Amino acid sequence: MGEVVHWVLMLVAGVLSVLAGLFAIFNPLAGSIAAVTIAGWGFLILGVLELVAAFQAIGWGARLWAILLAVIAIIAGIQLLTDVLGGLFSLTFLLAVLFLASGVFKIIASFQTPGDLRWLVLLSGAVSLILAFMILSSFPASAMTILGILLGVELLSNGVSLITLSMMGRQVEA
């Protein structure tokens, strides 16, 4: 009985994830706002948890660093939640810089990768650079949509995976 509930819950979660992903893709501004809000709550919760954990740290040096990082995370979370538009711009720019740095490092790593699969690392680096260029070339307009599109793609991908896993769980049960 518990296994039936398990795959059914996974199926429901997958369907909801697919629907949320499609919503975010077809309404990228709302998806982008949702992404900033999720990030804001994530930083806020992370900061509070880090602050609690800071008092478990041994030694004043470790405790002060933990408190400092917790305060930064809390401030980032509050900032994202209170200034969603500013958060859209800053997170989009940060994402573009991340894609740019990731692309450069992957391309460098591809020349040091042995074997026939080196081209996959090179291709991955090129894709990261293209994404960075696409975001930066249309910035700040891209800030209104890119986070929502990426959130939608992730939710869609996650939903398809959950649905597939639930079907596998159903087959195992039968």
BAMAR-345365 format. One record per residue (C-alpha): x, y, z; residue in one letter. Coordinates in steps of 0.2 Angstrom, whole numbers, padded with zeros to 4 digits, always signed. Each point is the difference from the previous one (the first is absolute). Layout:
<lumkols>
XYZa;...
</lumkols>
This chain:
<lumkols>
+0000+0000+0000m;+0014+0012+0004g;+0008-0003-0016e;-0016+0005-0009v;-0001+0016+0009v;+0019+0003-0004h;-0001-0001-0019w;-0017+0009+0000v;+0007+0015+0010l;+0015+0000-0012m;-0012+0000-0015l;-0010+0014+0007v;+0016+0010+0005a;+0006-0003-0018g;-0016+0006-0008v;+0000+0016+0011l;+0018+0003-0004s;-0004-0001-0019v;-0014+0012+0002l;+0010+0012+0010a;+0014-0001-0013g;-0012+0003-0014l;-0007+0015+0009f;+0017+0007+0003a;+0005-0002-0018i;-0016+0008-0007f;+0000+0014+0013n;+0019+0003+0002p;-0002+0016+0010l;-0011-0009+0013a;+0013-0014+0000g;+0014+0012+0002s;-0009+0008+0015i;-0003-0017+0007a;+0019-0004-0002a;+0005+0015+0009v;-0012-0003+0014t;+0006-0018+0002i;+0018+0006+0000a;-0005+0013+0013g;-0008-0012+0012w;+0014-0012-0003g;+0013+0012+0005f;-0010+0006+0015l;-0003-0018+0006i;+0018-0004-0003l;+0006+0015+0010g;-0011-0004+0015v;+0006-0018+0000l;+0018+0006-0002e;-0003+0012+0015l;-0007-0014+0011v;+0015-0012-0006a;+0012+0014+0004a;-0003-0002+0019f;+0005-0018-0002q;+0017+0005-0008a;+0016-0003+0011i;+0011+0015+0002g;-0004+0018-0002w;+0008+0001-0017g;-0011-0013-0008a;-0015+0007+0010r;+0003+0018-0007l;+0002-0006-0018w;-0016-0010+0001a;-0009+0014+0007i;+0007+0012-0013l;-0006-0012-0014l;-0017-0002+0008a;-0003+0018+0001v;+0005+0002-0018i;-0012-0013-0005a;-0014+0007+0010i;+0003+0017-0008i;+0001-0007-0017a;-0017-0009+0003g;-0008+0015+0007i;+0006+0011-0014q;-0006-0012-0013l;-0017-0001+0008l;-0002+0018+0002t;+0007+0006-0017d;-0005-0014-0012v;+0003+0011-0015l;+0018+0004+0006g;+0002-0019+0003g;-0005-0004-0018l;+0014+0011-0006f;+0013-0005+0012s;-0004-0019-0001l;+0000+0001-0019t;+0016+0009-0001f;+0008-0013+0013l;-0007-0014-0011l;+0008+0007-0015a;+0017+0002+0009v;-0002-0018+0006l;-0003-0007-0017f;+0015+0011-0007l;+0012-0007+0013a;-0007-0017-0001s;+0002+0000-0019g;+0018+0006+0000v;+0005-0013+0013f;-0008-0014-0009k;+0009+0005-0016i;+0016+0000+0008i;-0004-0016+0009a;-0004-0008-0017s;+0018+0002-0006f;+0006-0010+0015q;-0014-0013-0001t;+0007-0016-0007p;-0009-0012-0012g;-0013+0002-0013d;-0013+0009+0012l;+0010+0016+0000r;-0012+0007-0013w;-0014-0001+0012l;+0008+0010+0013v;+0005+0013-0014l;-0018+0000-0006l;-0007+0003+0018s;+0012+0014+0002g;-0006+0008-0017a;-0018-0002+0005v;+0004+0009+0017s;+0009+0014-0010l;-0015+0002-0012i;-0012+0001+0015l;+0010+0013+0008a;+0001+0010-0016f;-0018-0001-0003m;-0004+0006+0017i;+0012+0014+0000l;-0003+0006-0017s;-0019+0003+0004s;+0003+0006+0018f;-0009+0007+0009p;-0016-0005-0010a;+0006-0018+0002s;-0002+0002+0019a;-0019+0000-0002m;-0001-0018-0008t;+0016-0010+0001i;-0002-0006+0018l;-0018-0005-0003g;+0004-0010-0016i;+0014-0009+0009l;-0011-0003+0015l;-0013-0007-0012g;+0012-0011-0009v;+0006-0007+0017e;-0017-0003+0006l;-0005-0008-0016l;+0015-0011+0000s;-0003-0005+0018n;-0018-0004-0003g;+0004-0011-0015v;+0013-0009+0011s;-0012-0002+0014l;-0014-0007-0011i;+0013-0012-0008t;+0006-0006+0017l;-0018-0002+0006s;-0004-0011-0015m;+0015-0011+0004m;-0006-0001+0018g;-0017-0005-0006r;+0007-0014-0011q;+0011-0006+0014v;-0015-0002+0011e;-0010-0009-0013a;
</lumkols>
